[in-house]
């Protein structure tokens, strides 16, 4: 494959658009049968390895948190996710799209993120049924704006 073709593929690859990079350790939380498999596969293709699960015992570069309205307290889930990542790492919060079963209100996401000490820096369409919010610590958000 040519460098031009590689670049074209990267532009269309959702995981690359999300900022994932080769060699990163990405921890996945909240996996279930309803997750967007194509997104998971594209993340693994970009990072060059499988996603690590909830039992991973080291810090990760990023966390992918699949969260549904009936999964419990979102603030608690976000606080737990912060403890799993390197300083400056991102939490990608993936929730069902508005109108889908167990969707999470955007205002609830914003409130939970602020309470957990996170700032939302980006929102994306993460597949047919999921939307994604990139959440970072305020220090990381300030660095990314420089």
Buried (B, 14 or more C-beta within 10 A) or exposed (E): EEEEEEEEEEEEBBBBBBBBEEEBBBBBBBEEEBBBEEBBEBBBBBBEBEBBEEEBEEBBBBBBBBBBBEBEEBBEBBBBBBEBBBEEBBBBBBBBBEEBEEBBEBEBBEEBBBEBEBBBBBEBEBBEBBBBBBBBBEEBBEEBEE
